[in-house]
Amino acid sequence: TPGQVLAVREMYDEYERHMYNNHTTVTVNGFHRGIDRYFDGSRFPTLDEECKTICSIPLAHPWFFGCILFIWTLTVSTDLRKIVSLVRLFILQVPRVSSIE
């Protein structure tokens, strides 16, 4: 939902500002993103507990996310096969008449 997306974006904004020690740029959406050379991994233990939940964002687990994406892709491809089959059946194989009279 939009509220949850906003909450995650704000949490990630706080994470970026903390881990890059405020050496950030602001995106067009108003959120901070760190400048690569200023990343300080040693600051992770000093994050507050709420901000550490950033690790539970789905993209933090690429293998799990990849499996879900693969299953979704298979589902979409099955639906596309059904659509192509129906198009062939109704558009290409239905007999045509030369006149309605």
LINSULNOR-V80613 format. One line per field, one symbol per residue. psi: psi as a letter, one per 20 degrees, with the letter a starting at -180 (. if undefined). burial: I if it has 16 or more other C-alpha atoms within 10 Angstrom, else O. A space follows every 50 residues. Layout:
psi: ???
burial: ???
This chain:
psi: qhhhggggghghgggghghjljmrrprhjjqqpqpgijpnhiigijqqhg hiihijphiimhgggggghggggggghgghggggghggghghipqqqhqj .
burial: OOOOOOOIIIIIIIIIIIIIOIIIOOOOOOIIIIOOOOIOOOOOOOOOOO IOOIOOOOOOOOOOOOOOOOOOOOOOOOOOOOOOOOOOOOOOOOOOOOOO O
